[in-house]
Amino acid sequence: MFSAGNIGRLLRNLSVYAVGVGLAVAGALGLAAAIELSTVIATVLFIVGLVAVVAVHEYLGGPL
């Protein structure tokens, strides 16, 4: 069903995707002032998170 290569690819994609979503959420919460975070750091976190999610979708074949 799944080969070792497919499982490794799946875990890599899900890991990068989860980190990207986490960064984007933390950045969005910082921008909304829901958490104590400077605007500059929140903006950087949000952008890096979005770039990671887009990279998984566009270059790594999606999260699954």
N, C-alpha and C positions, 0 to 999 in steps of 0.2 A: 504494500500500500504506500508507505512512505520510505524512501531510502534515507540513508544518513545525510546525504547532501541536501535533500529537501527539508529535513528537520532542522539542519543547521541554518539554512536560508530562512526558514520560517521563524526561528528563534531570533536571528539577527534582525529581520524586518520588524517583528513585533517589539523587540527591545528598542530599536531606534525610534519607532513610532510612539511607543509609550513615553520615552524621554522627551520627544518633541511635543507631544500633547501636554505633558506635565509642565514643561517650560512655557508653552503658550498660555496655559491656564494661570500659572503663577504671574506671568507678565500681565495678563488681562486683569487679574485681581489687583495687582499693583497699580495699574493705570486707573482702575475704578476706585482706588483708594479704600478698597475693602481690607487690604493688608498694608502694613507699614513697610513701604518700599519706595525708594526714590524713583522719580519719573524716568530718568535716564536708564537706570538698571531695569525697570519694568519694560521699557520699550525694547531694550536689547534682548531681554528674555523672550518677549513676545515674538520678535522677528526671527530669532534663532529657532524658536519652537516651530514657527510656521515653515521655515526653510527645511527643517528636518522632516516634517510631515510631507511636504511637497516632494522632497528628495525620495522618500520611501515610495510614494505613489508614482512618480515619474521615472525614476532611474532603477529602482529595485523591484518593480513589479507589484507594488501594493503590499499592504500589511499581511495578507494571507496568501 
